[in-house]
Amino acid sequence: MKYKHIVISQFGGPENLLLVEDDLREPGPNEVRVKALSAGVSFADILMRQGVHPESWNLGRTPFTPGWDIVGVVDKLGNKVSSWHIGQIVTALPVVGGYSEYIFMSSNDLVAVPIGLDPADVVSLVLNYVTAYQMLHRCAHIKSGESILINGGAAGGVGTALLQLGKLVNLDKMFGTASAEKHGIVSDLGGIPIDYKSVDLDQEIIKLTSHNDNEPGVDAVFDGIGGKSFKSSYEILRSGGRLVAYGGTPTADLGDWLMMFTMNVVSDKKKFILYSIQTLKRLNPAWFHEDLVLLLDLLKQGKIKPIIGAKMPLDDAAKAHELLANGSVKGKIVLICND
Ligand SMILES: NC(=O)c1ccc[n+]([C@@H]2O[C@H](COP(=O)([O-])OP(=O)(O)OC[C@H]3O[C@@H](n4cnc5c(N)ncnc54)[C@H](OP(=O)(O)O)[C@@H]3O)[C@@H](O)[C@H]2O)c1
């Protein structure tokens, strides 16, 4: 039997995303073959395609099939797998391999999906919401009544997840930078949008937080931009504040990261934390599992609702990358891998 998947033929632009057909193999003894329903398209996929993401360095070669997160149906079990059954709906963070009709996963890497959830909603939780949840709760240890800033992409995938999850904690204020045309998304989710293109961010935050007895500034910043923005994100923290850095390109940001670590060492009042979902998952897989299960429950209860910008067929992966890169789709782009 044949199956279709996307491969990145060489590092570079979206034209290197090719649809290919291969023979479908049997699962190995500890593997589960999953028939994919949906795969998320993320900024991290674009960085992988360009060969500038640490995971693409780990891989160190092309061709490979991109795709960080998937939802699918258990299709066939390896002969040593007893923890899953055929037909069960599952989700996972494979990091590579998601843009495919079928994917092979270690049985330990799957998480069961409650019945009745839309696969597009579920796949949107795996990378973006786990990232947002772990940054809020495992890195910044955010508390009710605190104020946060999402610096970069507050209307984007991780940004909207931060806003929805931040609202559940009853934060005092949630500021978020976004392009002016996306401000409605930020305010609809309870955030205070800031147009980073027309104001000085540091001065704006000081102005917006200076009206009461509190020290001006915010208690936590989630920085999805990296580079030069680290410094201003750090400066607008109150004492006791936490800066969680999660975006940017490692090659471009090396000097700025080193500077932040140095500042972190010399300051006992503020903390700089570098977050990576895949590193934390490797160090502590139980947390990833626990947090995703909690998020699936919040989705089931209707307490969170991912914003889906577009659902596209697997064949349109290159177009999906172009749309994501030019910012023209508001919300998560999801590939439909099998009808
Ligand atoms: N560390 C981790 O484990 C982890 C996990 C998930 C994602 N990420 C990273 O997080 C970042 C955001 O991911 P995402 O999926 O949320 O992306 P996204 O939905 O595409 O949001 C990115 C948005 O950021 C804004 N932006 C881009 N450049 C900017 C700049 N120089 N200054 C201010 N805003 C800028 C743009 O929004 P506007 O049009 O509103 O300006 C853009 O649409 C990416 O770098 C991704 O690789 C990291």
Ligand as a Chemical Component Dictionary entry (heavy atoms), coordinates in Angstrom:
data_LIG
# 
_chem_comp.id                   LIG 
_chem_comp.type                 NON-POLYMER 
_chem_comp.pdbx_formal_charge   0 
_chem_comp.three_letter_code    LIG 
# 
loop_
_chem_comp_atom.comp_id 
_chem_comp_atom.atom_id 
_chem_comp_atom.alt_atom_id 
_chem_comp_atom.type_symbol 
_chem_comp_atom.charge 
_chem_comp_atom.model_Cartn_x 
_chem_comp_atom.model_Cartn_y 
_chem_comp_atom.model_Cartn_z 
_chem_comp_atom.pdbx_ordinal 
LIG N1  N1  N 0  10.504 27.654 22.539 1  
LIG C1  C1  C 0  9.532  26.835 22.193 2  
LIG O1  O1  O 0  9.430  25.712 22.689 3  
LIG C2  C2  C 0  8.542  27.304 21.176 4  
LIG C3  C3  C 0  7.308  26.657 21.022 5  
LIG C4  C4  C 0  6.417  27.164 20.098 6  
LIG C5  C5  C 0  6.763  28.266 19.328 7  
LIG N2  N2  N 1  7.987  28.826 19.479 8  
LIG C6  C6  C 0  8.389  30.023 18.724 9  
LIG O2  O2  O 0  7.528  31.067 19.072 10 
LIG C7  C7  C 0  7.465  32.017 18.043 11 
LIG C8  C8  C 0  6.000  32.342 17.753 12 
LIG O3  O3  O 0  5.368  31.159 17.296 13 
LIG P1  P1  P 0  3.853  31.196 16.858 14 
LIG O4  O4  O 0  3.497  29.836 16.355 15 
LIG O5  O5  O -1 3.012  31.820 17.911 16 
LIG O6  O6  O 0  3.946  32.151 15.596 17 
LIG P2  P2  P 0  2.812  32.989 14.873 18 
LIG O7  O7  O 0  1.454  32.518 15.246 19 
LIG O8  O8  O 0  3.123  32.951 13.437 20 
LIG O9  O9  O 0  3.037  34.426 15.453 21 
LIG C9  C9  C 0  4.166  35.138 15.063 22 
LIG C10 C10 C 0  3.797  36.619 15.020 23 
LIG O10 O10 O 0  4.821  37.336 15.668 24 
LIG C11 C11 C 0  4.775  38.664 15.213 25 
LIG N3  N3  N 0  6.122  39.118 14.910 26 
LIG C12 C12 C 0  6.962  38.597 14.002 27 
LIG N4  N4  N 0  8.122  39.289 14.015 28 
LIG C13 C13 C 0  8.010  40.235 14.967 29 
LIG C14 C14 C 0  8.846  41.268 15.457 30 
LIG N5  N5  N 0  10.082 41.446 14.969 31 
LIG N6  N6  N 0  8.387  42.064 16.440 32 
LIG C15 C15 C 0  7.151  41.881 16.960 33 
LIG N7  N7  N 0  6.305  40.921 16.540 34 
LIG C16 C16 C 0  6.729  40.126 15.548 35 
LIG C17 C17 C 0  3.869  38.694 13.979 36 
LIG O11 O11 O 0  2.595  39.161 14.433 37 
LIG P3  P3  P 0  2.048  40.632 14.110 38 
LIG O12 O12 O 0  1.613  40.614 12.676 39 
LIG O13 O13 O 0  0.951  40.849 15.072 40 
LIG O14 O14 O 0  3.197  41.534 14.312 41 
LIG C18 C18 C 0  3.740  37.220 13.635 42 
LIG O15 O15 O 0  2.519  36.926 12.966 43 
LIG C19 C19 C 0  8.231  31.398 16.873 44 
LIG O16 O16 O 0  9.538  31.944 16.866 45 
LIG C20 C20 C 0  8.270  29.925 17.222 46 
LIG O17 O17 O 0  9.365  29.255 16.652 47 
LIG C21 C21 C 0  8.863  28.375 20.401 48 
# 
loop_
_chem_comp_bond.comp_id 
_chem_comp_bond.atom_id_1 
_chem_comp_bond.atom_id_2 
_chem_comp_bond.value_order 
_chem_comp_bond.pdbx_ordinal 
LIG N1  C1  SING 1  
LIG C1  O1  DOUB 2  
LIG C1  C2  SING 3  
LIG C2  C3  SING 4  
LIG C2  C21 DOUB 5  
LIG C3  C4  DOUB 6  
LIG C4  C5  SING 7  
LIG C5  N2  DOUB 8  
LIG N2  C6  SING 9  
LIG N2  C21 SING 10 
LIG C6  O2  SING 11 
LIG C6  C20 SING 12 
LIG O2  C7  SING 13 
LIG C7  C8  SING 14 
LIG C7  C19 SING 15 
LIG C8  O3  SING 16 
LIG O3  P1  SING 17 
LIG P1  O4  DOUB 18 
LIG P1  O5  SING 19 
LIG P1  O6  SING 20 
LIG O6  P2  SING 21 
LIG P2  O7  DOUB 22 
LIG P2  O8  SING 23 
LIG P2  O9  SING 24 
LIG O9  C9  SING 25 
LIG C9  C10 SING 26 
LIG C10 O10 SING 27 
LIG C10 C18 SING 28 
LIG O10 C11 SING 29 
LIG C11 N3  SING 30 
LIG C11 C17 SING 31 
LIG N3  C12 SING 32 
LIG N3  C16 SING 33 
LIG C12 N4  DOUB 34 
LIG N4  C13 SING 35 
LIG C13 C14 SING 36 
LIG C13 C16 DOUB 37 
LIG C14 N5  SING 38 
LIG C14 N6  DOUB 39 
LIG N6  C15 SING 40 
LIG C15 N7  DOUB 41 
LIG N7  C16 SING 42 
LIG C17 O11 SING 43 
LIG C17 C18 SING 44 
LIG O11 P3  SING 45 
LIG P3  O12 DOUB 46 
LIG P3  O13 SING 47 
LIG P3  O14 SING 48 
LIG C18 O15 SING 49 
LIG C19 O16 SING 50 
LIG C19 C20 SING 51 
LIG C20 O17 SING 52 
# 
